Amino acid sequence: MMVAIVPRLRQAAQRSAAGLVARSDVRRRGEEESLAMRLFSVCIDARDPKTLAQFWADALGQRVVAEEIDEVMVGVDERSTPGLCFLLVPEPKAIKNRLHLDLAPDDQDAEVERLVGLGATRVDVGQPPDAPWVVLADPEGNEFCVLEPRRSLVD
């Protein structure tokens, strides 16, 4: 069963972005103050949110957890964050992404082959020929990278 939670999620994100976060969300640690916050979702514009969301659900081994006409949410489940939120827009992608996803598989070659089989395409964004990553684009042209195996953020 799909849970229609996306509009409420968008409203919460808009309130947070506008600085309308309740003071009760602020915690004190020693003498420093920090906002109790986590990355909730990454939003991606799409001409066809349903199709693009399904590509990413298949690519990441996740599922579509909420779906409406103008937005679709992908995640591990309804409660796990972050999710990927695909938003309906009328225009196609026009330029290189200013933000992209990096995927770190156990086997880069096998994963690139699998993603291409799902509908990704290889693209050249100026990466060097010996780059340790492969640049692909999803079915709507959004670039992402498939890295060599990684075990931490700094290796």
Number of C-alpha atoms within 10 A of each C-alpha: 5 10 12 14 15 18 12 10 14 15 11 14 16 12 13 13 10 9 9 11 16 10 9 8 10 13 12 10 8 6 6 7 10 11 13 12 10 8 8 14 18 15 15 19 19 26 17 20 24 20 15 21 25 18 19 21 19 15 19 14 10 15 19 23 21 19 20 17 10 16 23 28 29 26 23 16 14 16 9 9 15 14 21 19 26 26 21 18 15 9 9 12 14 8 8 11 12 6 11 13 12 14 19 17 16 13 12 18 13 11 17 21 12 13 21 17 10 16 15 23 17 16 15 12 10 7 12 9 9 7 10 13 19 21 20 22 19 19 18 17 18 20 23 21 19 21 21 16 15 12 9 7 5 5 6
